[in-house]
Amino acid sequence: MKNKICLIKRKDISLEPVYPSDIKIVKSMRSNVIKSAVITEPRNPEFHNKIFAICRDTLRTVPAGHIWEGKSPHAFLKAIMFELGLVDFSMNINGEIRVEVQSIAFDKMDNIEFAEVFKKVVTVCANILGCSYDDLNKRSKEIDL
């Protein structure tokens, strides 16, 4: 039986159920039996908006005639992710391989996975702008989300 529960990590490294329904599930578990879990961390919408804000800012700042001039932030982000190899492969019924950029939708990528993508994308944007990752990340705090 699969149960989905929410846990919070305490300073002593223990995990504690968050909601009464989670406590009920944990209480129903047998003791001294190993449990397996896939840990995900829900994503903060501001973090999601921040990557698009950095893409918009990068596109606004590129010099005239630059390869990215006039592109939409969404197309720009997809191109960067493709360039970084952040893709999924699928095969259709005819055996043709399709390559698609990984989805950053909330239900497709948790905060931990997204943080890795964020760091890679911001690094590319920083390189385009000729600044460091840290400088662009600090500057992003001033960008309108």
Secondary structure, DSSP 8 states (H G I E B T S, - for coil): ------EEE-TTS-EEE-SHHHHHHHHHS-TT------------HHHHHHHHHHHHHHHHHS-TT-TTTT--HHHHHHHHHHHTT-EEEEE-TTS-EEEEE----TTT--HHHHHHHHHHHHHHHHHHHTS-HHHHHHHGGGS--
